[in-house]
Amino acid sequence: MLFLNLLFLLPTNIAKELIIKKATRKIKKFPRLITIGITGSYGKTSTKEFLSTILSEKFKVLKTEGNVNTPIGVAMTILKNLKKEHEIFVCEMAAYKKGEVKKICKITKPKIGIVCGLNEQHLALFGSMENLISGEGGKELIESLPEDGLVIFNGENEILRKIYKETKLRKKIVGKQNKNFDLFAANIKVKKEVLFFQVFSKEGEIADFNLKLIGEQNIETILLAACCAMEFGMNLKEISKACQKITQDQTGIKLIKTKSGFNVLDATYSANPNSVLSHLDYLKVWEGKRAILMPCLIELGPKSREIHQKIGKKIKEVCHLAIIVTKDYFKEIKKEAGEKAVFLEDPKKILEKLLQFKEKNDIVLLEGRLPKNLTKLILNGTFN
């Protein structure tokens, strides 16, 4: 710890590079450690959490905590937490510009790569779709794997299916309903607080998954984690049993019954186009009135208008009310959602609008980075 304390005396950039170099040297002393790199525009944290939970049934697993996923965050995890007993390191890898995933790979030397999904999230930061595909699309991760490495793709994503076809390394692909995939899910049943599906492998294995998770979007994450766990000798029934330990807290969304009487789906951890649409789809299982409260999405680049119109179309299909708290692309949402979409900023006026959604089977979706005072008002009925 003396080393880390002394770094505070150095300029930030120099200190960060020294930490990264020290972490790179340390991990080299663990030649038997297998690193699994996880990247994508969305689904990284849930995939990391699910996979770590599954593998921990049989192995000593180190994972990056919370949303730690930058070069410096990964390096600090290695320096502080990596111990001799660890057999597997499950490492989330994020990027906001080209080259950042590659930098994490230079530190960790992954043997297995998982690419969760790709959309226009952060496109404005990357500057081009080509750069985005290089980073969050997994190309830097794939190029960093050894010759005997493995990359696992989410086959539900159109761009990733294309990258899968182009990839020369050993590869696997997972998804829903597609019998040509290495793992696929079918017989899906989504309920308010339960998700049931069956998983089938190319080798003929079948297992039931009956989980206390919210929404069908979790299936893609379970399949990615299960496919990876099978590489370590676990079978589908063992994986299904391990998944019983996965909780809502690991998914980034929670279903909450507030003291003031709302059923709230809290998805304020983060938001991207896929998550917004999947959460809206989930609302269909609620028989009562449905509302969404959200800001416009950011950092989507030239696709922003098109994406917000798509969200507006889904709102019209699913919701009785959509309260949008920022103006950026409100017009695009309203163009498709019509009178169901309103723009409001005042928390008290927003709460007044939502008071009609307090019946037993009503649901309010809180999506994206909403103002904290507004979230507190709805969840706690107070600004304190």
C-alpha atoms as a printed R data frame, in Angstrom:
    type eleno elety resid chain resno       x       y       z
1   ATOM     1    CA   MET     A     1   0.000   0.000   0.000
2   ATOM     2    CA   LEU     A     2   2.989   2.313   0.459
3   ATOM     3    CA   PHE     A     3   3.462   2.290  -3.330
4   ATOM     4    CA   LEU     A     4  -0.146   3.389  -3.910
5   ATOM     5    CA   ASN     A     5   0.093   6.121  -1.257
6   ATOM     6    CA   LEU     A     6   3.256   7.542  -2.826
7   ATOM     7    CA   LEU     A     7   1.508   7.817  -6.186
8   ATOM     8    CA   PHE     A     8  -0.656  10.643  -4.856
9   ATOM     9    CA   LEU     A     9   2.459  12.824  -4.956
10  ATOM    10    CA   LEU     A    10   2.811  12.342  -8.749
11  ATOM    11    CA   PRO     A    11   0.885  13.937 -11.655
12  ATOM    12    CA   THR     A    12  -2.297  11.951 -12.406
13  ATOM    13    CA   ASN     A    13  -1.279  10.536 -15.814
14  ATOM    14    CA   ILE     A    14   2.144   9.391 -14.598
15  ATOM    15    CA   ALA     A    15   0.585   7.813 -11.502
16  ATOM    16    CA   LYS     A    16  -1.966   5.917 -13.594
17  ATOM    17    CA   GLU     A    17   0.685   4.530 -15.932
18  ATOM    18    CA   LEU     A    18   2.811   3.374 -12.990
19  ATOM    19    CA   ILE     A    19  -0.205   1.579 -11.472
20  ATOM    20    CA   ILE     A    20  -0.951  -0.101 -14.815
21  ATOM    21    CA   LYS     A    21   2.676  -1.234 -15.224
22  ATOM    22    CA   LYS     A    22   2.783  -2.619 -11.688
23  ATOM    23    CA   ALA     A    23  -0.500  -4.495 -12.232
24  ATOM    24    CA   THR     A    24   0.782  -5.900 -15.539
25  ATOM    25    CA   ARG     A    25   3.905  -7.209 -13.796
26  ATOM    26    CA   LYS     A    26   1.871  -8.701 -10.946
27  ATOM    27    CA   ILE     A    27  -0.591 -10.639 -13.130
28  ATOM    28    CA   LYS     A    28   2.325 -12.165 -15.081
29  ATOM    29    CA   LYS     A    29   3.268 -13.951 -11.855
30  ATOM    30    CA   PHE     A    30   0.010 -15.935 -12.120
31  ATOM    31    CA   PRO     A    31   0.546 -17.991 -15.314
32  ATOM    32    CA   ARG     A    32  -2.272 -20.429 -14.478
33  ATOM    33    CA   LEU     A    33  -4.830 -17.666 -14.011
34  ATOM    34    CA   ILE     A    34  -7.392 -17.636 -16.843
35  ATOM    35    CA   THR     A    35  -8.758 -14.198 -17.663
36  ATOM    36    CA   ILE     A    36 -12.183 -13.815 -19.268
37  ATOM    37    CA   GLY     A    37 -12.666 -10.430 -20.950
38  ATOM    38    CA   ILE     A    38 -16.225  -9.101 -21.314
39  ATOM    39    CA   THR     A    39 -17.075  -6.155 -23.540
40  ATOM    40    CA   GLY     A    40 -20.002  -4.635 -25.449
41  ATOM    41    CA   SER     A    41 -22.261  -1.597 -25.552
42  ATOM    42    CA   TYR     A    42 -24.596  -3.182 -23.013
43  ATOM    43    CA   GLY     A    43 -24.879  -6.271 -20.827
44  ATOM    44    CA   LYS     A    44 -21.249  -6.263 -19.608
45  ATOM    45    CA   THR     A    45 -21.907  -5.910 -15.899
46  ATOM    46    CA   SER     A    46 -24.763  -8.439 -15.772
47  ATOM    47    CA   THR     A    47 -22.747 -10.959 -17.786
48  ATOM    48    CA   LYS     A    48 -19.785 -10.509 -15.436
49  ATOM    49    CA   GLU     A    49 -22.016 -10.924 -12.373
50  ATOM    50    CA   PHE     A    50 -23.875 -13.961 -13.715
51  ATOM    51    CA   LEU     A    51 -20.714 -15.690 -14.907
52  ATOM    52    CA   SER     A    52 -18.865 -15.057 -11.640
53  ATOM    53    CA   THR     A    53 -21.783 -16.467  -9.652
54  ATOM    54    CA   ILE     A    54 -21.890 -19.614 -11.804
55  ATOM    55    CA   LEU     A    55 -18.128 -20.252 -11.863
56  ATOM    56    CA   SER     A    56 -17.793 -19.626  -8.116
57  ATOM    57    CA   GLU     A    57 -19.618 -22.913  -7.545
58  ATOM    58    CA   LYS     A    58 -16.461 -24.767  -8.609
59  ATOM    59    CA   PHE     A    59 -13.593 -22.276  -8.840
60  ATOM    60    CA   LYS     A    60 -11.885 -19.445  -6.977
61  ATOM    61    CA   VAL     A    61 -13.003 -16.413  -8.952
62  ATOM    62    CA   LEU     A    62 -11.837 -12.792  -8.937
63  ATOM    63    CA   LYS     A    63 -14.073 -10.258 -10.660
64  ATOM    64    CA   THR     A    64 -14.016  -6.541 -11.266
65  ATOM    65    CA   GLU     A    65 -16.436  -5.012  -8.761
66  ATOM    66    CA   GLY     A    66 -19.466  -2.862  -9.609
67  ATOM    67    CA   ASN     A    67 -18.924  -0.903 -12.792
68  ATOM    68    CA   VAL     A    68 -15.109  -0.964 -12.557
69  ATOM    69    CA   ASN     A    69 -14.137  -1.465 -16.210
70  ATOM    70    CA   THR     A    70 -11.426   1.034 -17.225
71  ATOM    71    CA   PRO     A    71  -7.667   0.342 -17.540
72  ATOM    72    CA   ILE     A    72  -6.916   2.027 -14.225
73  ATOM    73    CA   GLY     A    73  -9.869   0.354 -12.483
74  ATOM    74    CA   VAL     A    74  -8.831  -3.089 -13.711
75  ATOM    75    CA   ALA     A    75  -5.218  -2.438 -12.684
76  ATOM    76    CA   MET     A    76  -6.285  -1.411  -9.169
77  ATOM    77    CA   THR     A    77  -8.421  -4.567  -8.884
78  ATOM    78    CA   ILE     A    78  -5.381  -6.689  -9.715
79  ATOM    79    CA   LEU     A    79  -3.110  -4.878  -7.269
80  ATOM    80    CA   LYS     A    80  -5.588  -4.913  -4.379
81  ATOM    81    CA   ASN     A    81  -7.488  -8.179  -4.795
82  ATOM    82    CA   LEU     A    82  -5.624 -10.757  -6.903
83  ATOM    83    CA   LYS     A    83  -4.377 -13.611  -4.694
84  ATOM    84    CA   LYS     A    84  -2.581 -16.930  -5.215
85  ATOM    85    CA   GLU     A    85  -5.773 -18.958  -4.783
86  ATOM    86    CA   HIS     A    86  -7.573 -17.296  -7.697
87  ATOM    87    CA   GLU     A    87  -8.048 -19.521 -10.754
88  ATOM    88    CA   ILE     A    88 -10.224 -17.294 -12.947
89  ATOM    89    CA   PHE     A    89 -10.392 -13.514 -13.410
90  ATOM    90    CA   VAL     A    90 -13.698 -12.258 -14.843
91  ATOM    91    CA   CYS     A    91 -12.882  -8.803 -16.192
92  ATOM    92    CA   GLU     A    92 -15.369  -6.243 -17.483
93  ATOM    93    CA   MET     A    93 -13.841  -4.083 -20.248
94  ATOM    94    CA   ALA     A    94 -15.439  -0.749 -21.197
95  ATOM    95    CA   ALA     A    95 -14.362   1.824 -23.728
96  ATOM    96    CA   TYR     A    96 -15.187   5.391 -24.681
97  ATOM    97    CA   LYS     A    97 -12.660   5.611 -27.488
98  ATOM    98    CA   LYS     A    98 -10.702   3.304 -29.766
99  ATOM    99    CA   GLY     A    99  -7.792   1.512 -28.079
100 ATOM   100    CA   GLU     A   100  -9.101   1.375 -24.496
101 ATOM   101    CA   VAL     A   101 -10.185  -2.277 -24.615
102 ATOM   102    CA   LYS     A   102  -6.830  -3.156 -26.177
103 ATOM   103    CA   LYS     A   103  -5.093  -1.404 -23.284
104 ATOM   104    CA   ILE     A   104  -7.000  -3.513 -20.729
105 ATOM   105    CA   CYS     A   105  -6.137  -6.651 -22.708
106 ATOM   106    CA   LYS     A   106  -2.429  -5.775 -22.550
107 ATOM   107    CA   ILE     A   107  -2.721  -5.762 -18.768
108 ATOM   108    CA   THR     A   108  -4.825  -8.895 -18.322
109 ATOM   109    CA   LYS     A   109  -3.941 -11.142 -21.327
110 ATOM   110    CA   PRO     A   110  -7.431 -12.723 -21.668
111 ATOM   111    CA   LYS     A   111  -7.853 -16.250 -23.021
112 ATOM   112    CA   ILE     A   112 -11.632 -16.073 -23.446
113 ATOM   113    CA   GLY     A   113 -13.603 -13.133 -24.787
114 ATOM   114    CA   ILE     A   114 -17.346 -12.476 -24.476
115 ATOM   115    CA   VAL     A   115 -19.047  -9.835 -26.646
116 ATOM   116    CA   CYS     A   116 -22.438  -9.041 -25.119
117 ATOM   117    CA   GLY     A   117 -24.074  -6.699 -27.598
118 ATOM   118    CA   LEU     A   118 -23.523  -3.657 -29.776
119 ATOM   119    CA   ASN     A   119 -25.610  -0.573 -30.440
120 ATOM   120    CA   GLU     A   120 -25.154   3.151 -30.984
121 ATOM   121    CA   GLN     A   121 -24.525   3.856 -27.302
122 ATOM   122    CA   HIS     A   122 -21.337   6.017 -27.080
123 ATOM   123    CA   LEU     A   123 -21.211   6.423 -30.889
124 ATOM   124    CA   ALA     A   124 -20.741  10.175 -30.457
125 ATOM   125    CA   LEU     A   125 -17.688   9.536 -28.237
126 ATOM   126    CA   PHE     A   126 -16.094   6.984 -30.596
127 ATOM   127    CA   GLY     A   127 -16.610   9.238 -33.612
128 ATOM   128    CA   SER     A   128 -17.491   6.477 -36.081
129 ATOM   129    CA   MET     A   129 -19.174   3.081 -36.203
130 ATOM   130    CA   GLU     A   130 -15.832   1.570 -37.247
131 ATOM   131    CA   ASN     A   131 -14.197   2.822 -34.042
132 ATOM   132    CA   LEU     A   132 -17.180   1.634 -31.985
133 ATOM   133    CA   ILE     A   133 -16.953  -1.860 -33.487
134 ATOM   134    CA   SER     A   134 -13.221  -1.888 -32.728
135 ATOM   135    CA   GLY     A   135 -13.859  -1.156 -29.043
136 ATOM   136    CA   GLU     A   136 -17.269  -2.229 -27.757
137 ATOM   137    CA   GLY     A   137 -17.876  -4.434 -30.807
138 ATOM   138    CA   GLY     A   138 -15.115  -6.713 -29.562
139 ATOM   139    CA   LYS     A   139 -12.525  -6.516 -32.332
140 ATOM   140    CA   GLU     A   140  -9.765  -5.302 -30.003
141 ATOM   141    CA   LEU     A   141 -10.637  -8.058 -27.544
142 ATOM   142    CA   ILE     A   142 -10.670 -10.715 -30.279
143 ATOM   143    CA   GLU     A   143  -7.319  -9.531 -31.680
144 ATOM   144    CA   SER     A   144  -5.821  -9.771 -28.165
145 ATOM   145    CA   LEU     A   145  -6.765 -13.409 -27.606
146 ATOM   146    CA   PRO     A   146  -4.142 -16.157 -28.060
147 ATOM   147    CA   GLU     A   147  -4.292 -18.672 -30.930
148 ATOM   148    CA   ASP     A   148  -5.953 -21.224 -28.629
149 ATOM   149    CA   GLY     A   149  -8.402 -18.638 -27.295
150 ATOM   150    CA   LEU     A   150 -12.185 -18.567 -27.557
151 ATOM   151    CA   VAL     A   151 -14.653 -15.785 -28.301
152 ATOM   152    CA   ILE     A   152 -18.378 -16.040 -27.471
153 ATOM   153    CA   PHE     A   153 -20.925 -13.872 -29.283
154 ATOM   154    CA   ASN     A   154 -24.485 -12.774 -28.588
155 ATOM   155    CA   GLY     A   155 -26.242 -14.013 -31.726
156 ATOM   156    CA   GLU     A   156 -29.269 -11.812 -31.061
157 ATOM   157    CA   ASN     A   157 -27.224  -8.839 -32.274
158 ATOM   158    CA   GLU     A   158 -27.076  -8.344 -36.051
159 ATOM   159    CA   ILE     A   159 -23.647  -6.679 -36.133
160 ATOM   160    CA   LEU     A   160 -22.149  -9.332 -33.855
161 ATOM   161    CA   ARG     A   161 -23.462 -12.098 -36.099
162 ATOM   162    CA   LYS     A   162 -21.466 -10.511 -38.911
163 ATOM   163    CA   ILE     A   163 -18.319 -10.235 -36.760
164 ATOM   164    CA   TYR     A   164 -18.829 -13.862 -35.708
165 ATOM   165    CA   LYS     A   165 -18.730 -14.986 -39.351
166 ATOM   166    CA   GLU     A   166 -15.533 -13.000 -39.958
167 ATOM   167    CA   THR     A   167 -13.733 -14.286 -36.845
168 ATOM   168    CA   LYS     A   168 -11.015 -16.901 -37.482
169 ATOM   169    CA   LEU     A   169 -10.415 -17.917 -33.851
170 ATOM   170    CA   ARG     A   170 -12.369 -20.661 -32.147
171 ATOM   171    CA   LYS     A   171 -15.788 -19.167 -31.597
172 ATOM   172    CA   LYS     A   172 -19.257 -19.864 -30.228
173 ATOM   173    CA   ILE     A   173 -22.577 -18.101 -30.607
174 ATOM   174    CA   VAL     A   174 -25.715 -18.105 -28.454
175 ATOM   175    CA   GLY     A   175 -29.237 -16.795 -28.779
176 ATOM   176    CA   LYS     A   176 -32.964 -17.483 -28.670
177 ATOM   177    CA   GLN     A   177 -34.878 -19.985 -30.811
178 ATOM   178    CA   ASN     A   178 -31.991 -20.586 -33.283
179 ATOM   179    CA   LYS     A   179 -31.145 -24.310 -33.371
180 ATOM   180    CA   ASN     A   180 -27.926 -23.603 -35.305
181 ATOM   181    CA   PHE     A   181 -26.401 -21.742 -32.334
182 ATOM   182    CA   ASP     A   182 -24.071 -23.485 -29.870
183 ATOM   183    CA   LEU     A   183 -26.572 -22.705 -27.103
184 ATOM   184    CA   PHE     A   184 -30.124 -21.516 -27.616
185 ATOM   185    CA   ALA     A   185 -33.147 -20.813 -25.435
186 ATOM   186    CA   ALA     A   186 -36.744 -21.734 -26.173
187 ATOM   187    CA   ASN     A   187 -40.117 -22.217 -24.428
188 ATOM   188    CA   ILE     A   188 -39.749 -18.780 -22.848
189 ATOM   189    CA   LYS     A   189 -42.264 -17.576 -20.251
190 ATOM   190    CA   VAL     A   190 -41.971 -14.091 -18.748
191 ATOM   191    CA   LYS     A   191 -43.901 -13.241 -15.574
192 ATOM   192    CA   LYS     A   192 -43.736 -10.253 -13.244
193 ATOM   193    CA   GLU     A   193 -40.929 -11.607 -11.069
194 ATOM   194    CA   VAL     A   194 -40.103 -14.941 -12.690
195 ATOM   195    CA   LEU     A   195 -38.338 -15.875 -15.910
196 ATOM   196    CA   PHE     A   196 -38.607 -19.435 -17.232
197 ATOM   197    CA   PHE     A   197 -36.895 -20.897 -20.298
198 ATOM   198    CA   GLN     A   198 -35.155 -24.038 -21.491
199 ATOM   199    CA   VAL     A   199 -31.573 -24.089 -22.770
200 ATOM   200    CA   PHE     A   200 -30.459 -26.504 -25.473
201 ATOM   201    CA   SER     A   201 -26.891 -27.254 -26.579
202 ATOM   202    CA   LYS     A   202 -25.648 -28.555 -29.926
203 ATOM   203    CA   GLU     A   203 -24.430 -31.645 -28.077
204 ATOM   204    CA   GLY     A   204 -27.964 -32.485 -26.967
205 ATOM   205    CA   GLU     A   205 -27.971 -31.193 -23.378
206 ATOM   206    CA   ILE     A   206 -31.215 -29.664 -22.092
207 ATOM   207    CA   ALA     A   207 -31.912 -27.852 -18.834
208 ATOM   208    CA   ASP     A   208 -34.766 -25.836 -17.326
209 ATOM   209    CA   PHE     A   209 -34.001 -22.345 -16.013
210 ATOM   210    CA   ASN     A   210 -36.586 -20.985 -13.569
211 ATOM   211    CA   LEU     A   211 -35.153 -17.734 -12.210
212 ATOM   212    CA   LYS     A   212 -36.306 -14.804 -10.107
213 ATOM   213    CA   LEU     A   213 -35.270 -12.272 -12.731
214 ATOM   214    CA   ILE     A   214 -37.149  -9.465 -14.453
215 ATOM   215    CA   GLY     A   215 -37.493  -9.477 -18.212
216 ATOM   216    CA   GLU     A   216 -36.575 -11.572 -21.227
217 ATOM   217    CA   GLN     A   217 -33.365  -9.577 -21.840
218 ATOM   218    CA   ASN     A   218 -31.715 -11.636 -19.077
219 ATOM   219    CA   ILE     A   219 -31.806 -14.736 -21.280
220 ATOM   220    CA   GLU     A   220 -29.050 -13.460 -23.581
221 ATOM   221    CA   THR     A   221 -26.855 -12.785 -20.556
222 ATOM   222    CA   ILE     A   222 -27.501 -16.221 -19.021
223 ATOM   223    CA   LEU     A   223 -26.676 -17.900 -22.350
224 ATOM   224    CA   LEU     A   224 -23.355 -16.048 -22.684
225 ATOM   225    CA   ALA     A   225 -22.398 -16.938 -19.116
226 ATOM   226    CA   ALA     A   226 -23.544 -20.560 -19.500
227 ATOM   227    CA   CYS     A   227 -21.603 -21.028 -22.745
228 ATOM   228    CA   CYS     A   228 -18.454 -19.791 -21.041
229 ATOM   229    CA   ALA     A   229 -19.010 -21.923 -17.925
230 ATOM   230    CA   MET     A   230 -19.327 -25.042 -20.101
231 ATOM   231    CA   GLU     A   231 -15.757 -24.383 -21.288
232 ATOM   232    CA   PHE     A   232 -14.711 -25.032 -17.688
233 ATOM   233    CA   GLY     A   233 -16.447 -28.411 -17.602
234 ATOM   234    CA   MET     A   234 -19.775 -27.410 -16.070
235 ATOM   235    CA   ASN     A   235 -22.924 -28.953 -17.537
236 ATOM   236    CA   LEU     A   236 -26.240 -27.185 -18.105
237 ATOM   237    CA   LYS     A   237 -27.955 -28.682 -15.051
238 ATOM   238    CA   GLU     A   238 -25.082 -27.529 -12.796
239 ATOM   239    CA   ILE     A   239 -25.277 -24.090 -14.394
240 ATOM   240    CA   SER     A   240 -29.051 -23.925 -13.926
241 ATOM   241    CA   LYS     A   241 -28.664 -24.766 -10.243
242 ATOM   242    CA   ALA     A   242 -25.925 -22.133  -9.808
243 ATOM   243    CA   CYS     A   243 -28.174 -19.519 -11.450
244 ATOM   244    CA   GLN     A   244 -30.591 -19.865  -8.514
245 ATOM   245    CA   LYS     A   245 -28.100 -17.697  -6.588
246 ATOM   246    CA   ILE     A   246 -28.389 -14.811  -9.086
247 ATOM   247    CA   THR     A   247 -30.375 -11.873  -7.690
248 ATOM   248    CA   GLN     A   248 -32.146  -8.835  -9.119
249 ATOM   249    CA   ASP     A   249 -29.355  -6.651  -7.713
250 ATOM   250    CA   GLN     A   250 -26.953  -8.212 -10.231
251 ATOM   251    CA   THR     A   251 -29.070  -7.163 -13.220
252 ATOM   252    CA   GLY     A   252 -29.148  -3.388 -12.826
253 ATOM   253    CA   ILE     A   253 -32.947  -3.307 -12.461
254 ATOM   254    CA   LYS     A   254 -35.193  -3.798  -9.437
255 ATOM   255    CA   LEU     A   255 -38.916  -4.210  -8.929
256 ATOM   256    CA   ILE     A   256 -39.944  -2.158  -5.906
257 ATOM   257    CA   LYS     A   257 -43.250  -1.712  -4.103
258 ATOM   258    CA   THR     A   258 -42.954   1.779  -2.628
259 ATOM   259    CA   LYS     A   259 -44.428   2.905   0.689
260 ATOM   260    CA   SER     A   260 -46.569   5.365  -1.230
261 ATOM   261    CA   GLY     A   261 -48.141   2.549  -3.265
262 ATOM   262    CA   PHE     A   262 -46.325   2.524  -6.609
263 ATOM   263    CA   ASN     A   263 -45.050  -0.593  -8.357
264 ATOM   264    CA   VAL     A   264 -41.739   0.726  -9.684
265 ATOM   265    CA   LEU     A   265 -39.308  -0.896 -12.083
266 ATOM   266    CA   ASP     A   266 -36.098   0.920 -11.168
267 ATOM   267    CA   ALA     A   267 -33.762   0.901 -14.184
268 ATOM   268    CA   THR     A   268 -31.897   4.095 -13.313
269 ATOM   269    CA   TYR     A   269 -28.482   2.395 -13.172
270 ATOM   270    CA   SER     A   270 -27.897   3.172 -16.867
271 ATOM   271    CA   ALA     A   271 -29.760   3.260 -20.170
272 ATOM   272    CA   ASN     A   272 -29.102   2.367 -23.774
273 ATOM   273    CA   PRO     A   273 -31.429   1.776 -26.752
274 ATOM   274    CA   ASN     A   274 -31.661  -1.991 -26.214
275 ATOM   275    CA   SER     A   275 -32.351  -1.767 -22.492
276 ATOM   276    CA   VAL     A   276 -35.091   0.859 -22.922
277 ATOM   277    CA   LEU     A   277 -36.893  -1.245 -25.539
278 ATOM   278    CA   SER     A   278 -36.526  -4.490 -23.567
279 ATOM   279    CA   HIS     A   279 -37.786  -2.877 -20.349
280 ATOM   280    CA   LEU     A   280 -40.781  -1.468 -22.218
281 ATOM   281    CA   ASP     A   281 -41.480  -4.953 -23.568
282 ATOM   282    CA   TYR     A   282 -41.438  -6.325 -20.021
283 ATOM   283    CA   LEU     A   283 -44.185  -3.877 -18.993
284 ATOM   284    CA   LYS     A   284 -46.636  -5.901 -21.119
285 ATOM   285    CA   VAL     A   285 -46.900  -8.535 -18.361
286 ATOM   286    CA   TRP     A   286 -48.585  -5.923 -16.134
287 ATOM   287    CA   GLU     A   287 -52.342  -5.929 -16.699
288 ATOM   288    CA   GLY     A   288 -52.939  -2.397 -15.408
289 ATOM   289    CA   LYS     A   289 -51.806   1.045 -16.535
290 ATOM   290    CA   ARG     A   290 -48.167   1.508 -17.531
291 ATOM   291    CA   ALA     A   291 -45.979   4.612 -17.407
292 ATOM   292    CA   ILE     A   292 -42.350   5.366 -18.221
293 ATOM   293    CA   LEU     A   293 -40.307   8.247 -16.818
294 ATOM   294    CA   MET     A   294 -37.019   8.885 -18.608
295 ATOM   295    CA   PRO     A   295 -34.580  11.452 -20.009
296 ATOM   296    CA   CYS     A   296 -33.621  11.397 -23.670
297 ATOM   297    CA   LEU     A   297 -30.616   9.181 -24.362
298 ATOM   298    CA   ILE     A   298 -27.215  10.763 -25.007
299 ATOM   299    CA   GLU     A   299 -24.024  10.008 -26.970
300 ATOM   300    CA   LEU     A   300 -25.850   8.238 -29.815
301 ATOM   301    CA   GLY     A   301 -24.404  10.374 -32.617
302 ATOM   302    CA   PRO     A   302 -26.208  10.583 -35.981
303 ATOM   303    CA   LYS     A   303 -28.602   7.751 -35.052
304 ATOM   304    CA   SER     A   304 -30.177   9.748 -32.188
305 ATOM   305    CA   ARG     A   305 -33.337  10.843 -33.991
306 ATOM   306    CA   GLU     A   306 -34.020   7.408 -35.449
307 ATOM   307    CA   ILE     A   307 -33.533   5.682 -32.075
308 ATOM   308    CA   HIS     A   308 -35.803   8.074 -30.191
309 ATOM   309    CA   GLN     A   309 -38.510   7.612 -32.809
310 ATOM   310    CA   LYS     A   310 -38.197   3.858 -32.309
311 ATOM   311    CA   ILE     A   311 -38.575   4.349 -28.548
312 ATOM   312    CA   GLY     A   312 -41.623   6.546 -29.192
313 ATOM   313    CA   LYS     A   313 -43.196   3.817 -31.316
314 ATOM   314    CA   LYS     A   314 -42.688   1.249 -28.543
315 ATOM   315    CA   ILE     A   315 -44.138   3.679 -25.969
316 ATOM   316    CA   LYS     A   316 -47.283   4.059 -28.084
317 ATOM   317    CA   GLU     A   317 -47.605   0.263 -28.242
318 ATOM   318    CA   VAL     A   318 -47.024  -0.421 -24.517
319 ATOM   319    CA   CYS     A   319 -47.605   2.626 -22.311
320 ATOM   320    CA   HIS     A   320 -50.475   4.803 -21.201
321 ATOM   321    CA   LEU     A   321 -48.112   7.675 -20.357
322 ATOM   322    CA   ALA     A   322 -44.503   8.659 -21.022
323 ATOM   323    CA   ILE     A   323 -42.981  11.549 -19.101
324 ATOM   324    CA   ILE     A   324 -39.767  12.778 -20.735
325 ATOM   325    CA   VAL     A   325 -37.651  15.006 -18.479
326 ATOM   326    CA   THR     A   326 -35.190  16.408 -21.064
327 ATOM   327    CA   LYS     A   327 -35.934  18.196 -24.339
328 ATOM   328    CA   ASP     A   328 -33.095  16.943 -26.568
329 ATOM   329    CA   TYR     A   329 -35.136  14.466 -28.636
330 ATOM   330    CA   PHE     A   330 -38.571  14.875 -27.111
331 ATOM   331    CA   LYS     A   331 -40.045  15.848 -30.499
332 ATOM   332    CA   GLU     A   332 -38.813  12.587 -32.017
333 ATOM   333    CA   ILE     A   333 -40.395  10.545 -29.221
334 ATOM   334    CA   LYS     A   334 -43.661  12.459 -29.412
335 ATOM   335    CA   LYS     A   335 -43.786  12.092 -33.186
336 ATOM   336    CA   GLU     A   336 -44.363   8.345 -32.712
337 ATOM   337    CA   ALA     A   337 -45.878   8.216 -29.209
338 ATOM   338    CA   GLY     A   338 -48.400  11.001 -29.863
339 ATOM   339    CA   GLU     A   339 -50.392  12.347 -26.909
340 ATOM   340    CA   LYS     A   340 -49.010   9.631 -24.625
341 ATOM   341    CA   ALA     A   341 -45.678  11.522 -24.431
342 ATOM   342    CA   VAL     A   342 -45.379  14.696 -22.363
343 ATOM   343    CA   PHE     A   343 -42.399  16.842 -21.430
344 ATOM   344    CA   LEU     A   344 -42.149  17.750 -17.738
345 ATOM   345    CA   GLU     A   345 -39.276  18.912 -15.529
346 ATOM   346    CA   ASP     A   346 -40.964  19.884 -12.263
347 ATOM   347    CA   PRO     A   347 -40.793  16.891  -9.838
348 ATOM   348    CA   LYS     A   348 -44.052  17.774  -8.067
349 ATOM   349    CA   LYS     A   349 -45.963  18.041 -11.350
350 ATOM   350    CA   ILE     A   350 -44.458  14.742 -12.450
351 ATOM   351    CA   LEU     A   351 -45.612  13.079  -9.214
352 ATOM   352    CA   GLU     A   352 -49.113  14.493  -9.720
353 ATOM   353    CA   LYS     A   353 -49.216  12.900 -13.179
354 ATOM   354    CA   LEU     A   354 -48.064   9.557 -11.812
355 ATOM   355    CA   LEU     A   355 -50.643   9.410  -8.997
356 ATOM   356    CA   GLN     A   356 -53.078   7.741 -11.420
357 ATOM   357    CA   PHE     A   357 -50.663   4.742 -11.619
358 ATOM   358    CA   LYS     A   358 -51.040   3.387  -8.080
359 ATOM   359    CA   GLU     A   359 -53.479   0.533  -8.580
360 ATOM   360    CA   LYS     A   360 -52.419  -3.041  -7.779
361 ATOM   361    CA   ASN     A   361 -51.508  -4.004 -11.353
362 ATOM   362    CA   ASP     A   362 -50.133  -0.625 -12.490
363 ATOM   363    CA   ILE     A   363 -46.408  -0.162 -13.126
364 ATOM   364    CA   VAL     A   364 -44.054   2.831 -13.403
365 ATOM   365    CA   LEU     A   365 -40.730   2.370 -15.199
366 ATOM   366    CA   LEU     A   366 -37.907   4.686 -14.119
367 ATOM   367    CA   GLU     A   367 -35.397   4.519 -16.957
368 ATOM   368    CA   GLY     A   368 -31.920   6.034 -17.214
369 ATOM   369    CA   ARG     A   369 -30.072   8.728 -15.293
370 ATOM   370    CA   LEU     A   370 -32.974  10.631 -13.758
371 ATOM   371    CA   PRO     A   371 -32.391  13.493 -11.288
372 ATOM   372    CA   LYS     A   372 -31.809  12.011  -7.831
373 ATOM   373    CA   ASN     A   373 -34.354  14.249  -6.131
374 ATOM   374    CA   LEU     A   374 -37.018  13.059  -8.583
375 ATOM   375    CA   THR     A   375 -36.179   9.379  -8.032
376 ATOM   376    CA   LYS     A   376 -36.267   9.872  -4.254
377 ATOM   377    CA   LEU     A   377 -39.634  11.607  -4.454
378 ATOM   378    CA   ILE     A   378 -41.176   8.661  -6.295
379 ATOM   379    CA   LEU     A   379 -39.458   5.881  -4.324
380 ATOM   380    CA   ASN     A   380 -39.683   7.466  -0.874
381 ATOM   381    CA   GLY     A   381 -42.367  10.117  -1.226
382 ATOM   382    CA   THR     A   382 -39.855  12.701  -0.008
383 ATOM   383    CA   PHE     A   383 -37.082  15.005  -1.214
384 ATOM   384    CA   ASN     A   384 -34.935  14.202   1.844
